[in-house]
Structure formats: C-alpha cells, structure tokens
Amino acid sequence: MSGEPQYAVEVTVQTRYLPEQSDPQKKRFAFAYTISIRNQGLVAAQLLHRHWLITDGNNKQQRVDGPGVVGEQPLIEPGNEHTYTSGCMLETPVGTMEGSYDMRASDGHTFSASIPRFRLAQPNALN
C-alpha cells in the first residue's frame, strides 16, 4: 500500500438558478445542481442512499432521504466519477444544501461520503 486511502470519495457541486421555472411573486425559486462524485479510493464503491438537509433563507429546513440519486445507484470504479443533475425549489432567493451519501465498497465495507454545504442563490440576491 502506498498510503492512499482505500475508501475516499470527493464530491464537487455546480449550481445554477432557473428563472424560467421560478416565480418570485409566489415565493418559488428553482435551482439546478450538478454533482460530480469522484472515487479517489482503491476500491470500487456503490452509492446506495442520499441524505440532504436543505435550508432556505428563512432558516426553514427540509430533510430529503432516499435510495440512490436520480433513480440510479451507480458503482464508481477507482479513479472514475459519476455526474448527475437534479433540482431544488426554495421559498427564498438564497439557501444552502448539504448532506451525505451512504456508500458500499465492492469488498462489502460501508462508509459515508460527505457532501459539503453549498449555496443556492438567485443572481444579484446577495448584493
């Protein structure tokens, strides 16, 4: 072993505001987020479940838990990544999301992959 972690997953996120699906007068702010999950470990790992904590600008929180992501439970080989896009609706122009993925390595070991907190913001909402 070269000291590399056997089970390591890096999660990166890109977000965008969806004005065509939003209606600020009705407190509907739509966002898309694209997530890349890179397996930096030495063992293939399958994403089994997702856990989200979504917080809007009024500190209203919503938990979302479920199997896989967008209907898939991808197996990610070492050095590879899985990318998907999903969406979220908020009642405020600014909010955050954070969470984790339950992963199972091909050797049966289970572990959690952290999703760092990221911001959802309507353009110019933070001026």
N, C-alpha and C positions, 0 to 999 in steps of 0.2 A: 504493500500500500504506500502510496506517495503522500499520505496525509490529507488527501482530498476527502471531503465528506461523502459518505455513502448515500445519504438521503438529503438532498438540498434542492429546493425549488425557488426560483426567483420570479416574482410577479411584477409586471410593469403595466401601467394603465395610461390610456389617452382618452380624453373626454371631449365631447362637443355638445353645444346647445342646439336644439332642434326647433327653430322658430316656427316652421310650418306645422308642427304638431303641438305647439304651445298656444295658450290663450291667457295672457297675464290678467285680463279683466276677470276671468273666472278662477284665478289662482291655480293655473295649470302651466307648469314649466317642465318641458320634456327635454331629456338628456339622453345621449347615447354614450356608451363607454366601450372601448376596445381593450381587451385584456390579453396580454401575452404571458404564458406560463412556461418558463424555461426550466428544464430538468438539468441542474448542474451537478447532480449526484452521479454515482457509479452504477445505479440500479434503475431499471425502468419503473415508473410509478404511474398508477391509475388514479384519476380524480374521481372520487366516489360521491361526495356531498359538498354543498356550498353553504356558507353561513354569512349573512350580511347584516350589518347594522347601518341603516340609512337615517341620517339626521338632517332635518330641514333647518332653515334659518330661524325658526321659532323654537328650536330645540325639541321639536316633536320627533320621536324616534319610531322606527318601524324595523322589525326583525323579519328577515326572509331566510328560510332554510329549505333545502330540497336536494333531491338527487341530481348529481352532475351539473352541467352547465349547458344551456340552450338544447336540452334533450340528449346530450351526449355525456358519456363517462370515458373521456379519452385516456388512452395509455400513451404516456410520453416517454420515449426512449432517452437514455443519457445523451446530452448534447442537443437534443431536439426541443422544439417548443410547439405549444398549441395556442392558437389565437382565435378568439371569438369576439363577437359584438353583441351587446344586449342594451337594454334601456331602462330608464327610471323616470317616474313622474314625481315632481315635488310641488308643494303648495307655495313655495317661496322661490325667488330667483337664485338663491345660493343655498348649498347644502354640502354634506360630506357623505362618503361611503367608506366602509372598512369591513374587514371580515377575515375569513379563513376558508381553506379547502381541506377536507379530510382526504388524505392520500393513502394508497396501499401500494407498497413496493412489490415487485414481482417475486421477492423472497418471502412475502407474507407480512413483513413489518409494516405497521401503520404509523403515520405521523401527520402532523398538521402543518400546512403551508400558510403562512400569514399573508394577508392582503393589506398592505399599508394604506392608511387613510388617504383618500384623495378628494379633491374639491370639485363640486359641480357648480358652475356659475354662468349665469346669463352674461354675455359680453356687456361690459360697462356697468355691471351691477355692483362692482367693488370700488368704483371711483369715489 
